[in-house]
Amino acid sequence: MGLQLDALPKVCELAAGTFFRFIFLLGIGGGALLLAGVTPGKAVSYRIAVLQGIDKVTARVTTIKAPIGKTIHFGTLKIVVRHCDKRLPEELPESAAFMEISEVRSAESAINLFSGWMLASSPALSALEHPVYDIWVLDCGGKVDVSGGNRKSPVKGNTKDVSLPGLQKLLDKNINKN
């Protein structure tokens, strides 16, 4: 009986040591992953945003190829994609689009529903809230601007930040949330 009582503290000490080593290594690995995700990746601009939309009433899912700056209609929604970026293949995968979505009903003026960045990897982070439709970004296509030139908003009078630092803030918010 005395032998078992003497062994119990040693077993607890061994288990606690193993547990703390595991937590320490997990913390180092998690911190390295977090730092790798926070570093800004180089993105390439594209001419087409590939979106997906669902009509919740009919349960119909539609893939939409939206050229930058062109108006696309999906049900009663009017979608204008202003910018679409995709990170380079050697970076963490991410596609993001700056979109403006409004609802147009007959005999009524348009109602602005959404204006901002949507991320393909986290559609719920910055989502369109609508009772009938859901829209989210899948990808970007049709490479265009690799020079990384001026990222001012193409919308006259727009005060929203459409620059890559604005996108980086949204990505950082997503990383810190997880």
Secondary structure, 3 states (H helix, E strand, C coil): CHHHHHHHHHHHHHHHHHHHHHHHHHHHHHHHHHHHHHCCCCEEEEEEEEEEEEECCCCEEEEEEEECCCEEEECCEEEEEEEEEEECCCCCCCEEEEEEEEECCCCCCCEEEEEEEEECCCCCCCCCCCCCEEEEEEEEEEECCCCCCCCCCCCCCCCCCCCHHHHHHHHHHHHHHC
